[in-house]
Amino acid sequence: MKKLLYSFLLLSSATLFAQKNTTTKFAVANDIVGTVDMFNAYKSRIQSTQTYKAANLPQNLKKFGYIAENGLVEYKLKSGQGVLDRLPLSELNAQYGLAKNTPVFIDGYEFTNTDTLVFGDILGNMEVIDNGGKKAVSVITKK
């Protein structure tokens, strides 16, 4: 009975880490992924904002459909405002000693394309988790 209980607790904790945070609202600027919360700190750098529902993504944002569950916000940044830190998810994997093509989880959403660029500001809490017997980087955007 103890083994069954421990197995259940272990499975529950692993599942908890990989669950989607449905309150996260993702945003994209120049094909780089961030969150709406992150962009709130950069209001002076934003030229325009357009919000889309998952079913109505324009062609240039359809590749981000997997993170548009709560809609997706597209930001146009003003030119000459400096560059925000960004990196491909493959580099994040390399920092943790994982293969560059290992999927990365951001607030529970699986990013299988590790060439995807993300803004450094969303990389709050990071850890390596066990994802069905394979290691993966998990990022929690809220610090």
C-alpha positions as CSV (number, residue, x, y, z in Angstrom):
1,M,0.0,0.0,0.0
2,K,2.9,2.4,0.8
3,K,4.5,1.8,-2.6
4,L,1.2,2.6,-4.3
5,L,0.8,5.8,-2.3
6,Y,4.4,6.9,-3.0
7,S,4.0,6.1,-6.7
8,F,0.8,8.2,-6.7
9,L,2.5,11.1,-5.0
10,L,5.5,11.0,-7.3
11,L,3.3,10.9,-10.4
12,S,1.1,13.7,-9.0
13,S,4.0,16.0,-8.3
14,A,5.5,15.4,-11.8
15,T,2.2,16.1,-13.4
16,L,1.7,19.2,-11.4
17,F,5.0,20.7,-12.7
18,A,3.9,20.2,-16.3
19,Q,0.4,21.5,-16.1
20,K,-0.5,24.6,-18.1
21,N,-0.9,27.8,-16.3
22,T,-4.1,29.0,-18.0
23,T,-3.7,32.5,-16.6
24,T,-0.6,33.1,-18.7
25,K,-1.3,35.2,-21.7
26,F,1.5,35.0,-24.3
27,A,2.5,37.9,-26.6
28,V,4.7,38.1,-29.6
29,A,6.9,41.0,-30.9
30,N,9.0,40.5,-34.1
31,D,8.5,36.7,-33.9
32,I,9.9,36.6,-30.3
33,V,7.7,35.2,-27.6
34,G,7.0,37.0,-24.3
35,T,4.0,37.5,-22.0
36,V,1.6,40.4,-21.7
37,D,2.8,40.8,-18.1
38,M,6.3,41.2,-19.3
39,F,5.4,43.9,-21.9
40,N,3.5,45.9,-19.3
41,A,7.0,47.1,-18.1
42,Y,7.9,48.3,-21.6
43,K,4.8,50.4,-22.4
44,S,7.0,53.3,-23.6
45,R,8.6,51.0,-26.3
46,I,5.3,49.8,-27.7
47,Q,4.0,51.4,-30.9
48,S,0.8,49.3,-31.3
49,T,-1.0,46.3,-29.9
50,Q,-3.3,43.8,-31.6
51,T,-5.1,41.0,-29.7
52,Y,-6.2,37.8,-31.5
53,K,-8.3,34.9,-30.5
54,A,-6.8,31.5,-31.1
55,A,-9.3,30.8,-33.9
56,N,-8.5,34.0,-35.7
57,L,-4.7,34.2,-35.8
58,P,-3.3,35.9,-38.9
59,Q,-1.0,33.8,-41.1
60,N,2.2,35.2,-39.6
61,L,1.1,34.1,-36.1
62,K,-0.3,30.7,-36.9
63,K,3.0,29.1,-36.0
64,F,2.3,30.2,-32.4
65,G,-1.2,28.6,-32.3
66,Y,-0.1,26.2,-29.6
67,I,0.3,29.0,-27.1
68,A,-2.8,31.0,-28.1
69,E,-5.2,29.1,-25.9
70,N,-6.0,32.4,-24.1
71,G,-5.6,34.5,-27.2
72,L,-2.3,36.0,-28.4
73,V,-1.2,39.6,-28.3
74,E,1.0,41.0,-31.1
75,Y,3.1,44.0,-30.2
76,K,4.8,46.3,-32.7
77,L,7.8,47.9,-31.0
78,K,9.0,51.4,-31.8
79,S,12.2,51.6,-33.8
80,G,15.3,53.0,-32.1
81,Q,14.2,51.9,-28.6
82,G,17.0,49.5,-28.0
83,V,16.8,45.7,-28.1
84,L,15.3,43.5,-25.4
85,D,17.4,40.5,-24.4
86,R,16.3,37.4,-26.3
87,L,17.6,33.8,-26.8
88,P,16.5,30.7,-28.6
89,L,15.2,27.9,-26.4
90,S,18.0,25.6,-27.7
91,E,20.5,27.8,-25.8
92,L,18.5,27.4,-22.7
93,N,18.7,23.6,-23.1
94,A,22.5,23.9,-23.6
95,Q,22.8,25.8,-20.4
96,Y,21.2,22.9,-18.5
97,G,23.3,20.3,-20.3
98,L,20.3,18.9,-22.4
99,A,20.2,18.2,-26.1
100,K,19.4,21.4,-28.0
101,N,16.3,19.9,-29.6
102,T,14.7,18.9,-26.2
103,P,11.2,20.5,-25.9
104,V,11.0,23.3,-23.3
105,F,8.0,24.0,-21.1
106,I,7.0,27.5,-20.4
107,D,4.2,27.8,-17.8
108,G,3.3,24.2,-18.8
109,Y,3.0,24.9,-22.5
110,E,5.3,22.7,-24.6
111,F,7.6,24.4,-27.0
112,T,8.8,21.7,-29.4
113,N,10.6,24.1,-31.8
114,T,13.7,25.1,-29.9
115,D,14.7,27.6,-32.5
116,T,11.8,29.7,-31.1
117,L,13.2,33.0,-29.7
118,V,11.9,34.1,-26.3
119,F,12.5,37.4,-24.4
120,G,14.9,36.9,-21.4
121,D,12.4,38.8,-19.2
122,I,10.0,35.8,-19.1
123,L,12.7,33.4,-17.8
124,G,11.7,33.7,-14.1
125,N,12.1,30.4,-12.3
126,M,13.8,27.6,-14.3
127,E,14.5,24.0,-13.4
128,V,15.0,20.7,-15.0
129,I,12.0,18.4,-14.6
130,D,11.3,14.8,-15.4
131,N,8.8,14.7,-18.4
132,G,7.7,11.1,-18.8
133,G,11.2,9.7,-18.2
134,K,13.0,12.4,-20.1
135,K,14.6,15.6,-18.7
136,A,13.3,18.9,-19.9
137,V,13.6,22.6,-18.8
138,S,10.6,24.1,-17.2
139,V,10.2,27.8,-17.0
140,I,7.7,29.6,-14.7
141,T,7.3,33.2,-16.0
142,K,6.1,34.7,-12.7
143,K,9.0,35.6,-10.5
